[in-house]
């Protein structure tokens, strides 16, 4: 399968647009590199979207993180080749060498490995974050190098950089991808510690607690989707996730997370404001979907609760400066300041984090396209409802102008919005007060 053919298939799968593919191919002609790697670098394609795309097409996949590789096999490929082509040797059977690769159609890398070893190389697929973690174990002294390696073949070609801002963006995105977790509320951990047994009452209590803590919810959804990945079924609802994992596993997942007071306690007021806003947006989105837009898409509450997870990621990376950025209003000015400081916006950070954690597609699309719901390739209703809820909660002056596209997608009028906004806003904030 050629790189161009992969690009065409990505268009057919609605993962990228024809325009985005044309941009990537144009860059490839002038600078070289892999089509998919360029699409990822441009922000047109999430690494995990590509991973799931290949897996659905039958490409064999393997997680090398917990694989014990003998020194004899590990030493078959030199470190430089491993890092350049993002490929790790994991097994040898006779003259067959199995390697895991972020991009298993990297013919150049496969041929180089075969020439060097004299063996026939069998590539299997792995996630970019799995490669980095396994490679860190194999080459611990190269941890910083591995963290800076751009996923899906970025290291084999120069990044499409036009100015220093793009370099800043690459550095920020690399740091975001390295975030294995984010802190939760100590109140959340305390409430989960009081849950016991597997009864339906406690399961419902767990779902209620998750509805108030976006990060705890994110990790439970990620764990459930990792468990169900082989079934190719996305888990977007917290109740469904609890049912699949079992209450004990959910409690264990939440209890393994750190709390905010032990990590960034000096920025706790910003964290509290962020979480309260996220809950208000989620409850407003649920209200809109049920009472106004007649939308029954699953996971709207969950996607809306996680819509601004990128803000917490940026706060975690820069707790000295981001609190001031978070308090900038309107949101357009805040995004401008984020670009100046980090080269990306909180939506960029959030979608990168969601992809790295393996969150379901409706959540990822909501985070990525909330400011431009008309651009969302899928999950249109979920994205549009969340966009409306966000603007209602923020009560920006240009509310109607900001919501034009979301209203059009849902078939609502501005007069409907005006009649609903105050009541929805009041209800969402009243319900968002933590018990």
VEXDREN-2710 file (C-alpha; in Angstrom, 1 decimal):
% VEXDREN-2710
k/r/px/py/pz
1/UNK/0.0/0.0/0.0
2/UNK/1.6/3.3/-1.1
3/UNK/1.7/6.4/1.0
4/UNK/-0.6/8.1/-1.6
5/UNK/-3.0/5.2/-1.5
6/UNK/-3.1/5.5/2.3
7/UNK/-4.0/9.1/2.0
8/UNK/-6.8/8.4/-0.5
9/UNK/-8.2/5.8/2.0
10/UNK/-8.0/8.3/4.8
11/UNK/-10.1/10.7/2.7
12/UNK/-12.6/7.9/1.9
13/UNK/-12.9/7.2/5.7
14/UNK/-13.6/10.9/6.4
15/UNK/-10.6/11.2/8.6
16/UNK/-9.1/14.0/6.5
17/UNK/-10.4/16.2/3.7
18/UNK/-9.2/16.2/0.1
19/UNK/-7.8/19.6/0.7
20/UNK/-5.8/18.5/3.7
21/UNK/-4.4/15.5/1.6
22/UNK/-3.4/17.9/-1.2
23/UNK/-1.6/20.1/1.3
24/UNK/0.3/17.2/2.6
25/UNK/1.3/15.9/-0.8
26/UNK/2.4/19.3/-1.9
27/UNK/4.7/19.5/1.1
28/UNK/5.9/16.0/0.5
29/UNK/6.9/16.8/-3.1
30/UNK/9.0/19.8/-2.0
31/UNK/10.5/18.4/1.3
32/UNK/10.0/14.6/1.3
33/UNK/8.7/12.6/4.2
34/UNK/5.8/10.3/4.9
35/UNK/2.3/11.5/3.9
36/UNK/0.8/10.3/7.2
37/UNK/3.6/11.9/9.2
38/UNK/3.0/15.2/7.5
39/UNK/-0.8/15.0/8.1
40/UNK/-0.1/14.4/11.8
41/UNK/2.4/17.3/11.9
42/UNK/-0.1/19.6/10.2
43/UNK/-2.8/18.7/12.8
44/UNK/-5.0/17.2/10.1
45/UNK/-4.9/13.7/11.5
46/UNK/-4.6/12.4/15.1
47/UNK/-2.1/9.5/15.6
48/UNK/-4.7/7.3/17.2
49/UNK/-7.1/7.9/14.4
50/UNK/-4.6/6.5/12.0
51/UNK/-3.9/3.6/14.4
52/UNK/-7.6/2.7/14.6
53/UNK/-7.9/3.1/10.8
54/UNK/-5.2/0.6/10.1
55/UNK/-6.5/-1.8/12.7
56/UNK/-10.0/-1.8/11.2
57/UNK/-8.4/-2.7/7.9
58/UNK/-6.9/-5.8/9.4
59/UNK/-3.3/-4.7/10.0
60/UNK/-2.0/-6.8/12.9
61/UNK/-1.3/-4.8/16.0
62/UNK/0.8/-5.4/19.1
63/UNK/1.5/-3.5/22.3
64/UNK/5.3/-3.8/23.0
65/UNK/5.2/-2.0/26.4
66/UNK/5.1/-5.1/28.6
67/UNK/6.9/-7.4/26.1
68/UNK/10.1/-8.9/27.4
69/UNK/12.6/-8.7/24.5
70/UNK/15.8/-10.7/24.8
71/UNK/19.1/-8.7/24.5
72/UNK/19.9/-10.8/21.4
73/UNK/16.8/-9.7/19.6
74/UNK/17.0/-6.1/20.9
75/UNK/20.6/-5.7/19.6
76/UNK/19.7/-6.8/16.1
77/UNK/18.7/-3.2/15.2
78/UNK/20.9/-0.2/16.1
79/UNK/19.4/2.6/18.2
80/UNK/19.6/5.2/15.5
81/UNK/17.6/3.1/13.1
82/UNK/15.0/2.4/15.8
83/UNK/14.5/6.1/16.6
84/UNK/14.6/7.2/13.0
85/UNK/12.0/4.8/11.7
86/UNK/10.1/4.2/15.0
87/UNK/10.5/0.5/14.8
88/UNK/11.3/-2.0/17.6
89/UNK/12.4/-5.6/17.2
90/UNK/10.3/-7.8/19.5
91/UNK/10.8/-11.4/18.3
92/UNK/12.8/-13.6/16.0
93/UNK/11.8/-17.0/14.7
94/UNK/14.4/-18.5/12.4
95/UNK/15.0/-16.0/9.6
96/UNK/11.8/-14.0/10.4
97/UNK/12.2/-10.8/12.5
98/UNK/9.0/-9.3/13.9
99/UNK/9.2/-5.5/14.5
100/UNK/6.5/-3.2/15.9
101/UNK/6.2/0.1/14.0
102/UNK/4.1/3.3/14.3
103/UNK/4.0/3.4/10.6
104/UNK/4.2/-0.2/9.2
105/UNK/4.3/0.9/5.6
106/UNK/7.7/2.6/6.0
107/UNK/9.3/0.6/3.2
108/UNK/12.6/2.5/3.6
109/UNK/12.9/1.4/7.3
110/UNK/11.9/-2.2/6.6
111/UNK/14.4/-2.5/3.8
112/UNK/17.1/-1.0/5.9
113/UNK/16.4/-3.5/8.7
114/UNK/16.4/-6.4/6.3
115/UNK/19.7/-5.3/4.7
116/UNK/21.3/-4.8/8.1
117/UNK/20.2/-8.1/9.6
118/UNK/19.9/-10.4/6.6
119/UNK/16.5/-11.4/7.9
120/UNK/13.0/-11.0/6.5
121/UNK/11.2/-8.3/8.5
122/UNK/7.5/-8.7/9.5
123/UNK/6.1/-5.3/10.6
124/UNK/3.1/-5.1/13.0
125/UNK/1.3/-1.9/14.2
126/UNK/1.7/-0.1/17.5
127/UNK/0.6/3.2/18.9
128/UNK/3.0/6.1/19.0
129/UNK/2.9/6.4/22.8
130/UNK/3.5/2.6/23.1
131/UNK/6.6/2.9/20.9
132/UNK/7.9/5.7/23.0
133/UNK/7.3/3.9/26.3
134/UNK/8.9/0.6/25.1
135/UNK/11.8/2.4/23.5
136/UNK/12.4/4.3/26.7
137/UNK/12.7/1.0/28.5
138/UNK/15.1/-0.3/25.8
139/UNK/17.1/2.9/25.6
140/UNK/16.7/4.7/28.9
141/UNK/19.5/7.2/28.2
142/UNK/17.6/8.5/25.2
143/UNK/14.5/9.5/27.1
144/UNK/14.6/13.1/26.0
145/UNK/15.3/12.2/22.4
146/UNK/12.3/9.9/22.4
147/UNK/10.0/12.5/23.9
148/UNK/10.9/14.9/21.1
149/UNK/10.4/12.3/18.3
150/UNK/7.3/13.3/16.4
151/UNK/4.8/10.4/15.8
152/UNK/4.3/8.5/12.6
153/UNK/7.6/9.1/11.0
154/UNK/8.2/12.8/11.8
155/UNK/11.8/12.1/12.7
156/UNK/12.6/10.8/9.2
157/UNK/11.8/14.2/7.6
158/UNK/12.0/17.8/8.6
159/UNK/8.8/19.2/10.2
160/UNK/6.9/21.6/8.0
161/UNK/8.1/24.7/9.9
162/UNK/7.6/28.2/8.6
163/UNK/8.4/30.2/11.7
164/UNK/9.4/29.9/15.4
165/UNK/5.8/29.7/16.4
166/UNK/5.4/26.4/14.7
167/UNK/8.6/25.1/16.5
168/UNK/7.0/26.3/19.8
169/UNK/3.8/24.4/18.9
170/UNK/5.8/21.2/18.2
171/UNK/7.5/21.5/21.6
172/UNK/4.2/22.1/23.4
173/UNK/2.5/19.2/21.6
174/UNK/5.4/16.9/22.5
175/UNK/5.1/17.8/26.2
176/UNK/1.3/17.3/26.0
177/UNK/1.7/13.8/24.5
178/UNK/4.0/12.9/27.4
179/UNK/1.3/13.6/30.0
180/UNK/0.4/10.1/31.2
181/UNK/-2.3/11.5/33.5
182/UNK/-3.6/14.7/35.0
183/UNK/-4.7/15.3/38.6
184/UNK/-8.2/14.9/39.9
185/UNK/-10.0/16.5/42.8
186/UNK/-9.1/15.2/46.2
187/UNK/-12.9/15.3/46.9
188/UNK/-13.4/12.8/44.1
189/UNK/-10.8/10.4/45.4
190/UNK/-12.3/10.7/48.9
191/UNK/-15.8/9.9/47.6
192/UNK/-14.6/6.9/45.7
193/UNK/-12.8/5.6/48.7
194/UNK/-16.1/5.3/50.5
195/UNK/-17.6/3.1/47.7
196/UNK/-17.6/-0.6/48.2
197/UNK/-19.1/-3.7/46.7
198/UNK/-20.6/-4.1/43.3
199/UNK/-24.2/-3.1/43.9
200/UNK/-26.2/-1.0/41.5
201/UNK/-26.6/1.8/44.0
202/UNK/-22.9/2.2/44.3
203/UNK/-22.4/2.0/40.5
204/UNK/-24.9/4.9/40.1
205/UNK/-23.0/6.8/42.8
206/UNK/-19.8/6.2/40.9
207/UNK/-21.3/7.5/37.7
208/UNK/-22.5/10.6/39.6
209/UNK/-19.0/11.3/41.0
210/UNK/-17.5/10.9/37.5
211/UNK/-20.0/13.4/36.2
212/UNK/-18.3/16.0/38.4
213/UNK/-14.7/15.3/37.6
214/UNK/-13.6/15.4/34.0
215/UNK/-10.1/13.9/34.5
216/UNK/-11.4/10.9/36.5
217/UNK/-14.0/10.4/33.8
218/UNK/-11.4/10.6/31.1
219/UNK/-9.3/7.9/32.6
220/UNK/-12.2/5.6/33.2
221/UNK/-13.4/6.0/29.6
222/UNK/-9.8/5.5/28.3
223/UNK/-9.5/2.3/30.4
224/UNK/-12.9/1.0/29.2
225/UNK/-12.0/1.7/25.6
226/UNK/-8.7/0.0/25.9
227/UNK/-10.5/-3.0/27.4
228/UNK/-13.0/-3.1/24.6
229/UNK/-10.7/-2.1/21.7
230/UNK/-10.5/-5.7/20.3
231/UNK/-14.3/-5.5/19.9
232/UNK/-14.0/-2.3/17.9
233/UNK/-16.7/-0.7/20.0
234/UNK/-16.3/2.8/21.4
235/UNK/-17.4/3.4/24.9
236/UNK/-18.7/7.0/25.3
237/UNK/-21.1/6.8/28.3
238/UNK/-19.8/6.6/31.9
239/UNK/-22.5/4.2/32.9
240/UNK/-21.5/1.8/30.1
241/UNK/-17.8/2.2/31.1
242/UNK/-18.6/1.2/34.7
243/UNK/-20.7/-1.8/33.6
244/UNK/-17.8/-3.0/31.3
245/UNK/-15.0/-2.5/33.8
246/UNK/-16.9/-3.4/37.0
247/UNK/-17.0/-1.1/40.0
248/UNK/-13.8/-2.5/41.6
249/UNK/-11.7/-1.7/38.5
250/UNK/-13.2/1.8/38.2
251/UNK/-12.3/2.5/41.9
252/UNK/-8.8/1.2/41.3
253/UNK/-8.4/3.4/38.2
254/UNK/-9.5/6.5/40.1
255/UNK/-7.5/5.7/43.2
256/UNK/-4.3/5.4/41.1
257/UNK/-4.5/9.0/40.0
258/UNK/-2.8/11.9/41.9
259/UNK/-4.8/14.7/43.4
260/UNK/-4.4/18.4/42.5
261/UNK/-3.3/19.5/45.9
262/UNK/-0.3/17.3/45.8
263/UNK/0.9/18.5/42.3
264/UNK/-0.1/22.1/41.5
265/UNK/-1.7/23.3/44.7
266/UNK/-0.7/26.9/44.0
267/UNK/-2.9/26.9/40.9
268/UNK/-5.9/25.3/42.6
269/UNK/-8.3/28.2/42.2
270/UNK/-7.8/28.0/38.5
271/UNK/-8.3/24.3/38.6
272/UNK/-11.5/24.7/40.6
273/UNK/-12.9/27.3/38.2
274/UNK/-12.0/25.1/35.2
275/UNK/-13.8/22.1/36.7
276/UNK/-16.9/24.0/37.7
277/UNK/-17.1/25.5/34.2
278/UNK/-16.8/22.0/32.6
279/UNK/-19.6/20.7/34.7
280/UNK/-21.8/23.7/33.9
281/UNK/-21.2/23.2/30.2
282/UNK/-21.9/19.4/30.4
283/UNK/-25.2/19.9/32.2
284/UNK/-26.2/22.7/29.9
285/UNK/-25.4/20.5/26.9
286/UNK/-27.5/17.7/28.3
287/UNK/-30.4/20.1/28.8
288/UNK/-30.1/21.4/25.3
289/UNK/-30.0/17.9/23.8
290/UNK/-33.0/16.7/25.7
291/UNK/-35.3/19.7/25.8
292/UNK/-34.5/21.8/22.7
293/UNK/-32.5/20.1/20.0
294/UNK/-34.1/16.6/20.2
295/UNK/-30.7/15.0/20.0
296/UNK/-30.2/11.5/21.4
297/UNK/-26.6/10.9/20.6
298/UNK/-24.9/8.9/23.4
299/UNK/-22.1/10.5/25.3
300/UNK/-23.1/14.2/24.9
301/UNK/-22.7/14.9/28.6
302/UNK/-19.3/13.1/28.7
303/UNK/-18.0/14.9/25.6
304/UNK/-19.1/18.2/26.9
305/UNK/-17.5/17.6/30.3
306/UNK/-14.2/17.0/28.6
307/UNK/-14.5/19.7/25.9
308/UNK/-11.8/22.0/27.6
309/UNK/-9.4/19.3/28.9
310/UNK/-6.7/21.1/27.0
311/UNK/-6.9/24.0/29.4
312/UNK/-5.9/21.8/32.3
313/UNK/-3.1/20.3/30.2
314/UNK/-1.7/23.8/29.6
315/UNK/-2.1/24.7/33.3
316/UNK/-0.2/21.5/34.2
317/UNK/2.6/22.5/31.8
318/UNK/2.8/26.2/32.9
319/UNK/1.1/26.8/36.3
320/UNK/3.0/30.0/36.7
321/UNK/1.5/31.8/33.7
322/UNK/-1.6/29.9/32.5
323/UNK/-3.9/31.0/35.4
324/UNK/-3.7/34.6/34.0
325/UNK/-4.4/33.3/30.5
326/UNK/-7.4/31.2/31.7
327/UNK/-9.0/34.3/33.0
328/UNK/-8.9/36.3/29.7
329/UNK/-12.3/36.9/28.2
330/UNK/-13.7/36.7/25.6
331/UNK/-12.4/33.3/24.5
332/UNK/-11.1/34.6/21.2
333/UNK/-8.6/36.8/23.1
334/UNK/-7.6/33.8/25.3
335/UNK/-6.9/31.6/22.2
336/UNK/-4.8/34.4/20.8
337/UNK/-2.7/34.6/24.0
338/UNK/-2.4/30.8/24.0
339/UNK/-1.0/30.9/20.5
340/UNK/1.5/33.6/21.5
341/UNK/2.8/31.7/24.5
342/UNK/2.5/28.0/23.4
343/UNK/2.0/28.0/19.7
344/UNK/-1.2/26.1/20.1
345/UNK/-4.7/26.6/21.7
346/UNK/-6.3/24.7/24.5
347/UNK/-8.3/22.8/21.8
348/UNK/-5.1/21.7/20.1
349/UNK/-3.7/20.5/23.4
350/UNK/-6.9/18.8/24.4
351/UNK/-7.4/16.9/21.1
352/UNK/-3.7/15.8/21.2
353/UNK/-4.2/14.6/24.8
354/UNK/-7.4/12.8/23.9
355/UNK/-5.8/11.0/21.0
356/UNK/-2.8/10.0/23.2
357/UNK/-5.1/8.6/25.9
358/UNK/-7.3/6.8/23.4
359/UNK/-10.5/8.6/24.2
360/UNK/-13.5/7.8/22.0
361/UNK/-14.1/9.6/18.7
362/UNK/-17.1/11.8/19.8
363/UNK/-15.0/13.2/22.7
364/UNK/-12.0/13.8/20.4
365/UNK/-14.1/15.5/17.8
366/UNK/-15.9/17.7/20.4
367/UNK/-12.6/18.9/21.8
368/UNK/-11.0/19.5/18.4
369/UNK/-13.9/21.2/16.6
370/UNK/-15.9/22.9/19.4
371/UNK/-14.9/26.3/18.1
372/UNK/-15.7/25.3/14.5
373/UNK/-18.5/22.7/14.7
374/UNK/-19.1/23.0/10.9
375/UNK/-15.7/21.4/10.4
376/UNK/-16.3/18.3/12.4
377/UNK/-16.1/15.2/10.2
378/UNK/-18.4/13.2/12.5
379/UNK/-20.3/13.5/15.8
380/UNK/-21.9/16.7/14.4
381/UNK/-24.8/16.9/17.0
382/UNK/-22.5/16.3/19.9
383/UNK/-20.0/19.0/18.8
384/UNK/-22.8/21.5/18.0
385/UNK/-24.6/21.0/21.3
386/UNK/-21.4/21.4/23.3
387/UNK/-20.5/24.5/21.3
388/UNK/-23.9/26.0/22.2
389/UNK/-23.6/25.0/25.8
390/UNK/-20.1/26.5/26.1
391/UNK/-21.2/29.8/24.7
392/UNK/-24.2/29.9/26.9
393/UNK/-22.2/29.3/30.0
394/UNK/-19.6/31.8/29.1
395/UNK/-22.3/34.4/28.2
396/UNK/-20.1/36.1/25.7
397/UNK/-21.4/39.3/24.1
398/UNK/-21.4/38.0/20.6
399/UNK/-23.3/34.9/21.6
400/UNK/-25.6/34.7/18.5
401/UNK/-22.7/35.3/16.1
402/UNK/-20.6/32.6/17.8
403/UNK/-23.4/30.1/17.6
404/UNK/-24.5/30.6/14.0
405/UNK/-23.0/27.4/12.6
406/UNK/-24.1/25.3/15.6
407/UNK/-27.6/26.7/15.4
408/UNK/-27.7/25.9/11.7
409/UNK/-26.6/22.3/12.2
410/UNK/-29.3/21.7/14.8
411/UNK/-32.0/23.5/13.0
412/UNK/-32.6/26.1/15.8
413/UNK/-33.3/29.8/15.5
414/UNK/-31.6/32.6/17.3
415/UNK/-34.9/33.5/19.0
416/UNK/-35.1/30.0/20.5
417/UNK/-31.6/30.5/21.8
418/UNK/-32.4/33.8/23.3
419/UNK/-35.5/32.4/25.1
420/UNK/-33.6/29.5/26.5
421/UNK/-30.2/30.9/27.4
422/UNK/-31.0/32.5/30.8
423/UNK/-33.0/29.6/32.1
424/UNK/-30.4/27.0/30.9
425/UNK/-27.6/29.1/32.3
426/UNK/-29.2/29.5/35.7
427/UNK/-30.1/25.8/35.9
428/UNK/-26.7/24.5/34.8
429/UNK/-24.8/26.7/37.4
430/UNK/-27.3/25.8/40.1
431/UNK/-26.8/22.1/39.4
432/UNK/-23.0/22.5/39.1
433/UNK/-22.6/23.3/42.8
434/UNK/-20.7/20.4/44.3
435/UNK/-22.5/18.3/46.9
END
